[in-house]
Amino acid sequence: MKKIRVNTTRSFKDAKRFDAAFWADAGTSAKFSAMWTLVKEFYRIRNKHGYEPRLQRSVQNLKQI
């Protein structure tokens, strides 16, 4: 069952405090999942060619010394 947290705030400061507490309680996998969802939404909106988002590869060669 999915847990949903709801909060009503009267100021931006209270909203920021609630947001910080929410993400502090969230586990690492929940944070990564939320981040990856945002990445996929960004590419769906911005990228008209349909390329799948992926992590950038900056290493080309590995050589054992």
C-alpha positions as CSV (number, residue, x, y, z in Angstrom):
1,M,0.0,0.0,0.0
2,K,1.3,3.4,-0.9
3,K,1.8,6.0,1.8
4,I,0.7,9.5,1.1
5,R,1.7,12.5,3.2
6,V,-0.4,15.7,3.0
7,N,0.3,19.0,4.6
8,T,-1.3,22.5,4.5
9,T,1.1,25.4,5.1
10,R,0.6,29.1,5.5
11,S,4.1,30.2,4.4
12,F,6.9,29.3,2.0
13,K,9.1,28.7,5.1
14,D,6.7,26.1,6.4
15,A,6.4,24.5,3.0
16,K,10.2,24.3,2.7
17,R,10.4,22.7,6.1
18,F,7.8,20.1,5.2
19,D,9.6,19.4,1.9
20,A,13.0,18.9,3.7
21,A,11.4,16.5,6.2
22,F,9.7,14.6,3.5
23,W,12.9,14.0,1.5
24,A,14.9,13.3,4.7
25,D,12.5,10.5,5.5
26,A,12.5,9.1,1.9
27,G,14.9,6.3,1.2
28,T,17.7,6.4,-1.3
29,S,15.8,4.3,-3.8
30,A,12.8,6.7,-3.6
31,K,15.0,9.7,-4.2
32,F,16.6,8.0,-7.2
33,S,13.3,6.9,-8.6
34,A,11.9,10.5,-8.3
35,M,15.0,11.9,-10.0
36,W,14.8,9.4,-12.8
37,T,11.1,10.2,-13.3
38,L,12.0,13.8,-13.7
39,V,14.7,13.0,-16.2
40,K,12.3,10.9,-18.3
41,E,9.7,13.6,-18.3
42,F,12.2,16.3,-19.3
43,Y,13.3,14.2,-22.3
44,R,9.7,13.4,-23.3
45,I,8.9,17.1,-23.3
46,R,12.2,18.5,-24.8
47,N,13.4,15.7,-27.0
48,K,11.3,15.2,-30.2
49,H,13.5,12.4,-31.6
50,G,12.6,9.8,-29.0
51,Y,16.2,9.1,-27.8
52,E,16.2,7.2,-24.5
53,P,17.9,9.1,-21.7
54,R,21.0,7.5,-20.3
55,L,23.9,8.3,-18.1
56,Q,26.8,10.1,-19.8
57,R,29.9,8.0,-20.4
58,S,33.1,9.9,-19.9
59,V,35.5,7.0,-19.7
60,Q,36.7,5.6,-23.0
61,N,39.6,3.3,-22.1
62,L,40.7,1.4,-19.0
63,K,44.3,0.2,-18.9
64,Q,45.6,-2.1,-16.2
65,I,49.0,-0.9,-14.9
